[in-house]
Each structure stands twice: as C-alpha cells, then as structure tokens.
Amino acid sequence: MKKWLAQYSLIALLVNSWLLLSGAGYPVSYKAQDVVLNGYLAFDETQTGPRPAVLVVHEWWGHNEYARKRANMLAQEGYVALAVDMYGNGQQAAHPDDAKRFSSALFRDFATATNRFQAAVDFLKQQPQVDTSNIAAIGYCFGGGMVLNMARQGLPDLRAVASFHGALDPVVPTHPGQLRAKLLVLHGNDDPLIPAAKVDAFKQEMAAAGGDLTFIGYPQVTHAFTNPEADAMAQQFSLPLAYNAAADQHSWQALRTFLTQVWQKN
C-alpha cells in the first residue's frame, strides 16, 4: 500500500505540473471597494456556449499557483473557473503569522469579505462563457471556511459550495430557510485544527437549518491533505499538515460527482 501511494503521489505531481504548464487560463483583475483583486480565469476555449462556473477560494497563504492549478483542473472538466483573490492586490503570505493576520482580518470584517466575494461572482457572471444560473464555489482551508460562510448567508448566486479541509466555524450561524446552496464538506478526521467537537457542532447547525449537506470524513487524514506542498510547509513551519494522495484523489472525484448532480437538478 505504501509503495502504491508513493507511486500515485509521483503521478499526481506530474499531472498537476502538466496542468499548470498547459496554459488553460490567464490573469484577470476586478475591483471591490476600490481594492484591486488579482484573479485567474480558466476555461476551455474550444468549447462553445455558456457553461457552469466555479469560484476557487485560496488557502490562507493567498492566491497562488495551487489555487490556479485547481482552476485549471476545473477548466479541464468543462467549467469556467475563477481563482479569486480575497486578500487584495494579489497579496500572499510567506509565513504562517502573515497568513493568520490576513485571514483573520477578513473573518473579523466579514462585510469586506462578502463584498470581495460578490465582486468575484459579478466578474464571473460578466463572462460570455458562463451560464449565470449555474455557479458554485469551492475553497481550501481558509477558502473552505469562506465559501461555507458565504453559503450560510444564502447568497442567491450560489447553487453549491464545497469545502476541502476548511474551517467549519460560523461567522453568523445560519437558520432554517436561509441556506440555498447544496453543501459538500471534505474533511480529514485527524485534523487537529478542526476537532470532532467542531465537526459535531457544524453538523448540528446544518441539520437544524435544513441544509442539503454531504459530509465525507477521511480516517487518519489531517489538514491540507489535497496540497502536495503540505509536507514541506509542515516541516518548515512545524504545522500539523500532511498531503494524502488517496484522499486527494477521492475528494476530487467526490467534487466532480457532486457538481454533476447539482447541474443535473436544474
């Protein structure tokens, strides 16, 4: 099993590198409250007609190549994907202290976060390739918590959100009748940053609100399990992160299935 996982990890890294080099998208800029947001738009230029679209919200490190890679992967699936910039001006964190400062500021000032997220939605809706009735959002770590909290508000443009190893705490808990989006949560069961008590509280909140939730927990998997760079970050900064190739592969397939089912229920 260990040998197979090592071989799969190498294959996954090669595929990811190819996707990044394939040039599926290009940098874009849009604004929210006079702040320039530097995103990345990806889609298959050979495909004609409007198609579903997905926003990709980055980890707490900021908009980087990992977020763009996921946008490219969604473009390969036939979607229009926008890797967003929540921090503004393309800011990225080189150290966990900066990442914590950037991410915490937006959760404290959630009105600004909402404005920046909505600006990304509005920019996406302006693209001629986009079917504006079919928009979803996915997020990783910080981004996972962000898209779940956008869904909690009942934003009308979102049909679905998916969180990969994302924070589950509410900025403001949702209530019955407010949730519009279908939810997919992909979680590492051994994630010390999101312990079982928070998982239970989240599930109770969603059940009380009548949310359409699919929750998948991966045994013996910790935080940032989809990012091949997690091991290096864990070693450099002594963080409880670890890449898991099997969980990465399964969670992406779960997202593909989830989105297909959402679009079919139009």
N, C-alpha and C positions, 0 to 999 in steps of 0.2 A: 504493500500500500504506500509506504513512504517513497519507494522508488518511483511508483506511478505518479504520485503527487509532484515529485521533483521534475519529472519529465513533462507533466502537464503545465507546471509553472513556467518552464522554459518556453513551451509552445505558446502559452498565453502572452508572455512578454514579447515574443516575436510578432504575434498577431497585433498586439497593441502598438508596437513600434511601426508596423506597416500602416495601421490606420492613421497614426499621427503624420506619417510622411506622405499619405495619399492625397493630401490637399483637398479634403472634402468640403472645407469651409473657408471663411475669411473673417478678419476682424471687423467689427462694426462699433459704432458709438451712438449713444442716445442719452437723454438727459432726464433728471428728476430734480426738481427744486434747484435748478441751475448747476447741479453737480453732473459732470460728465461721467458716464458709465461706459466702460470699455468691455464689450462682449465679443462673442464669436458665433457666427451664424453658419450652420452646416445643412446642406440638403443635396439630393441627387439631381444634378442639372439635366440629366437625360430624361427624368420623369416629368410628365406633363399633368397639368390640372392641380387644383388645390388638394392638400393632403393634411392629415392630423399633424399637430405641432407639440413639441415638448420643451419646456424650460428646464435647464440643468443648473442647479444651485450648488456652488462650490463648497468644499470643506472650509474649516476655519482658517486655512492658510491663504485663502483668497482665490480669485480667478486665475487659474494656472493651466499648465498643459494637461493635467489629469482631467479637469472639467472639459477641456476641449476634446480630449480623447473620447469621453463619453458622448459628447455631442456628435462626433464623427461616427461613433458606433450606432447612434440613433438614426443618422442620415443613411447609413448602410441598410437599416431596417425599412427605409422608405419614408421616414418622417422628416419634417423640418425641425431642427433643434437649435435652440439659442442657449449657449452657455453664458449666464448672466454675470454681472459684476455688482455685488451687493455693497462692497466697501467704497466704491467710487474711485475714479481716476486710475483704475487698474491696480490698486494697492494690493501688495502681497506681503505676508508675514514671513520673515526668515527665522523667527524664534517663537516658541510657544507663548512667551509673555506678550508679544505683539499680537499674535493670533487671538489670545484671550481678550486683549484690550479691544481689538476691532470687533470681534463677535459679540462680546458683552455689551458694547455700546449700542449695537443695533437692537438687541433684545430689550435693553432698557428704554430706548427710544423707538418703540415699535411702530409709531406713526411714520417715522422716516423710513424704516424697513419696508413698510407696506407701500409707501409712495414709490420706492425704488423697484420693488417687485412689480407693482402695477405698471410702471413705466416700461419694464421689460415685456410685460404682456401686451401693452399697447403697441410697442415697436414690432412685436411678433405678428400681431393682427394686421399690421400695415403691409406685410409682405405678400405679394401676389400668389405665392406658392401655398399659402396657409388656408386651411379650412377653419375659419374662425369659430365654428361651432364645436370643434374637437381640439381642445387644448388641455394638456396635462402638465404637471411639473414633477421633477424628481430632484432629490437632494442627498448629499453625502455629509454625514457628521453634522456640523453646523447647518449645512444646507437641508439635511433631513428634518431637523427641528424647525427650520424656517418654513418649509413647504407644509408641514403638518399644522403649524400655527396659521398659515395663510388659509388652509382648508377650514380650520376652526372658525374663522370669521365668516365663512360662507361666501367667499368671493365668487361672483356669478360666472366668471370666465373659465373657472377650473372644473373640468369634468372628473379629473382623477389626480391623485398625488401618490408618490412612492418615496419612502424614506429608507436609505441604506445606512445602517449603524448610526441613526440620527437620534438627537435628544428628543425625549418624549414629554418633557415638562411643558405645561401650557403657559403662555403669556397671560391669556384670559381663558378659562375653561369654556368649552362650547356648551350648547344646551339643545334640547330637542327642537328639531325643525330648522336648525341653523346650518348643519352640515349638508353641503350639496355634492361634494366630490366623493368618489369612491376612494378608499384608502388601502394602500399596501405598505406594510412595515416589515423590513428585513433586518433581523436583529441577531447579534451574537450573544448567546445565552451566558457566556462567561465574561461579558463586558463589564469591568468594574466601574466604568463611568456611568453606566445605565443599569443599576442593580435591579433585582427581582421586584423590590417594592415599588420602584417607579414603573416597571412594566405592568404590574397589577393595577396600579392607580390609573395608568393610561387606558388599559382595557376596560376598567370600570367606568371611566369618563365616557369612552366611546359607546359602551353599551347603554349607559343612561341617556345619551344623546341620540340613540338610534342610528349610529354610524354604520356604514357598509364597510367593514374592516376585514382585511385578510392579514393575519399576523403569522410570520414564519420565523421561528427561532432556531438557530443553528447550534447544536451542542458542541462544547469545547472550542468555541469560536469567540474571539474577543473583538476589540474596537478596530475600526478601519480595515476590516477583513477584505474589502474589494480592491484596495490600493496596493500594487506591488512594491511601492516605495515605503510602505508602513514599517517594514522591518528595519530599514536604515534609519528612519525617523525615531523609532523606538530606541535603537542603540545610541543614536546621537544625543537624544534629549531625555533618556530614561522615562519614556512614556509607555503606557500599557497598550501598545498597538501591535498587531501581527497580521500579515497577509495570510489568507487561506484560499488556495486555488479552487478547491472543491466548492466552498461556499460562494466564492466569487462567481463561478460558472453557474451554479444553481440559482443564485439570486438574480442574475441577468436573465436567465431563461424564465424565471418567475415573472420578471417585469415584462418580458415580451408577451407572455401569455395573458397577463393582466391587462395590458394595453389593448391587445387584440380583442379581448372580451368587452372592454369598455366601449371601443369604437363600434363593435357589432350591435350594441344595445342603443343605437342612435334613435 
